[in-house]
Amino acid sequence: MTGLSKRLLRRSLAAMVLFASAAQADAGFAAELCYRGINLSGAEYGDRSGVLGINYTYPSEGTVRYFANKGMNVVRLPFRWERLQPVLGQSLDGEELQRLKDAVDLIQKHGMAVILDPHNFGYYDKGQLTRAPATDLAFGDFWARLAVEFANQKGVLFGLMNEPHDIKAPDWLDAANTAIRSIRTVGARNLILVPGTNWTGASSWSADKLGGGANGTVMLGIKDPLDFYAFEFHQYLDSDSSGTHPVCDGSDQAKQGLTDVTAWLRENGKRGFLGEFGVAGNEPCLDGLKQVFGVMADNSDVWLGWTYWAAGDWWPPQEPLNVQPHGGKDRPQMKVITAAVGKKTTLAPACASVKPAG
C-alpha cells in the first residue's frame, strides 16, 4: 500500500469513527441500555387488610399508556408481600394474585416489561426478614410460589425485595441465596435483580454500616445456578440519599457513588440496574438527573438500565419527585427523562429477561 493510500485509509476510518460518535450522541442517553422505565407505585400502599380502590391500587390503563407512549419499555411494579401471601408458608391469595397478573398483562399489552417488586423493605408485617417467622425458608417459599406463576414468561423480571435494611449483609446474603435457589428449583429462568442491604444505596455500597461487612464485599457471595442476575442499586440526590427532600445537595455524592459501583461491577464481571432514583423539578436537580443518566449511558456494558421513582395514579401533584401527569401536563422532570429514554427499540439478545434453555 502506498503512503497516499495509507493516508486516505486513515482519513476514511477517522471519518467513520467521527460519524459513529455523532450518531451515538444523537441517540441521547439511551444508547445500548436495555431497560428504561418507571416505578408505578400504588399496590404496595396500605396494610395487609387494605381494600382495593380504597387503600391501594394497581396502575390504570391510562397511566400505563402514558409512560408507554413516552417510549419507556419497563415498569417496576411494587406490591405488598403480606397481601399476596397472607400466611407464611401457605398458598398465595388467589384474588390478589389475579390482580397482580392482570396488572402484568396490562403493562405487557402496552409493550413494556415488568419487574415484580415485593416492596417490603426486608420485613413481613413487623417481623424482620431472616428472623422467625419470616425466616430464609419462608422467603424462599414465597419466591418459589410466585416464580411458578411467572416462570419463563417473556418480559417478566424478578426483583427479590425492595430496600432491605437493618439486616447485616451476611444474613441478607443467606436470604437472597435461598430465594434464588427456590426460583431456580421450580424451573424459572427469569432474570433476577438482587439488592444489597442498607437500602441498597450505591453511595454506601462499599461501607459497612451495620457490621458484618459491606455490600461490595459480602454480596459477591451470591450464588445463582444459571448465573443470570444483576445487582439492583438505589440512589437519590439529596444529602442523606433518602429521596425525601426537594433539593439535590447530594448530587456530587450520588454521581460518585454510581461511578464507584460502575467500577465495582466492571471489576467483578457483574451487571447493575438502578431501580430507584428521582429528583424534584428544579434546575439544579434536573442537572443532577442528567449526570445520573450520563453515568449509566457511558457505561452500558455493565448497566442494564433504570426505573425512575416514581409515578402512580394516586401520587399527589405536590410530591416533589412525582412524574405522574396532572391536568394533562407533563412534569418538569419528563423532558430530561424522555431524552434518556430515547426511541423504543427491539431488545438485543443480551437484554433477555428469560435465559434460553440449553
C-alpha positions, 0 to 999 in steps of 0.5 A: 500500500502506498503512503497516499493510500495509507493516508486516505485509509486513515482519513476514511476510518477517522471519518467513520469513527467521527460519524459513529460518535455523532450518531451515538450522541444523537441517540441521547442517553439511551444508547445500548441500555436495555431497560428504561422505565418507571416505578408505578407505585400504588399496590404496595400502599396500605396494610395487609387488610387494605381494600382495593380502590380504597387503600391501594391500587394497581396502575390504570390503563391510562397511566400505563399508556402514558409512560408507554407512549413516552417510549419507556419499555419497563415498569417496576411494579411494587406490591405488598408481600403480606397481601399476596401471601397472607400466611407464611408458608401457605398458598398465595391469595388467589384474588390478589394474585389475579390482580397482580397478573392482570396488572402484568398483562396490562403493562405487557399489552402496552409493550413494556416489561415488568419487574415484580417488586415485593416492596417490603423493605426486608420485613413481613408485617413487623417481623424482620426478614431472616428472623422467625417467622419470616425466616430464609425458608419462608422467603424462599417459599414465597419466591418459589410460589410466585416464580411458578406463576411467572416462570419463563414468561417473556418480559417478566423480571424478578426483583427479590425485595425492595430496600432491605435494611437493618439486616447485616449483609451476611444474613441478607446474603443467606436470604437472597441465596435461598430465594434464588435457589427456590426460583431456580428449583421450580424451573424459572429462568427469569432474570433476577435483580438482587439488592444489597442491604442498607437500602441498597444505596450505591453511595454506601455500597462499599461501607459497612454500616451495620457490621458484618461487612459491606455490600461490595464485599459480602454480596459477591457471595451470591450464588445463582445456578444459571448465573443470570442476575444483576445487582439492583442499586438505589440512589437519590440526590439529596444529602442523606440519599433518602429521596425525601427532600426537594433539593439535590445537595447530594448530587456530587455524592450520588454521581460518585457513588454510581461511578464507584459501583460502575467500577465495582461491577466492571471489576467483578464481571457483574451487571447493575440496574438502578431501580430507584432514583428521582429528583424534584423539578428544579434546575439544579436537580434536573442537572443532577438527573442528567449526570445520573443518566450520563453515568449509566449511558457511558457505561452500558456494558455493565448497566442494564438500565433504570426505573425512575421513582416514581409515578402512580395514579394516586401520587399527589401533584405536590410530591416533589419527585412525582412524574405522574401527569396532572391536568394533562401536563407533563412534569418538569422532570419528563423532558430530561427523562424522555431524552434518556429514554430515547426511541423504543427499540427491539431488545438485543439478545443480551437484554433477555429477561428469560435465559434460553434453555440449553 
